[in-house]
Amino acid sequence: METDEVKSNGAFIDSLKRNNKQIRDDRATAISEDAQMLYKRTIEDLDVKIKRMKREQDNMLDLSPENATSLKLASDFDATDYVAKDVELSFKIKNDEIKLDLAKKRYVYLFGEL
């Protein structure tokens, strides 16, 4: 019977008749869902960023020349640049791993299981 009344009154009247508790519950749900979704997306983005940096670091190890007789590798390799880039990537990876770990812990604290 209540379902018939909701259909006959329409959403506008039903919205006007909501009490404070219903309004607060709806707002709380909307805010919580938005925050949870954005938090989860941030965690996923950090995870992808770390994977890409690790892949880039691994790809830096591919120092093979164009073919077996090529000496191009020796002439193009700059050890200083290689070390600087590798150290910088290591630093960024470590910082983002710390951010990811903290974000996951906060997510579980705020929203429950990830």
Secondary structure as GFF3:
##gff-version 3
##sequence-region A 1 114
A	DSSP	alpha_helix	2	9	.	.	.	ID=ss1
A	DSSP	alpha_helix	11	16	.	.	.	ID=ss2
A	DSSP	alpha_helix	20	59	.	.	.	ID=ss3
A	DSSP	alpha_helix	72	76	.	.	.	ID=ss4
A	DSSP	alpha_helix	79	111	.	.	.	ID=ss5
###
